Amino acid sequence: MKEGIHPDYHEITVVMTDGTSYKTRSTYGKAGDTLRLDIDSKSHPAWTGGQQKLLDTGGQLARFNKRFGSIGGATGGGGAPAAAAKAEAPKASPAKAAPAAKAAKKK
């Protein structure tokens, strides 16, 4: 291995969202540093089944909803009011109404 071109590989402490921690080796920071996770396998919806809400620490979720909230009926800025978004009940097609009309004429 060539000297001086590879990053320092040292031991750090990783702290999960629930407060548990473990030691691992990494190139992150300096030896003995602590890496605190915002999202991990105990809080991410892909592993939890979507039961927990994600914590929006940097306002990125609010900014995303503001920009794209009106797409797909999600709540957010700039979208149509909820009453206007409701779909009307489907009306019966003329083909289905025809047998009922014929029965009424026979009487």
Secondary structure, DSSP 8 states (H G I E B T S, - for coil): --TTSS---EEEEEE-TTS-EEEEEESSSSTT-EEE-SS-TTT-HHHHTS-S----SSSHHHHHHHHHTTGGG-S-TT---HHHHS-------HHHHHHHHHHHHH-
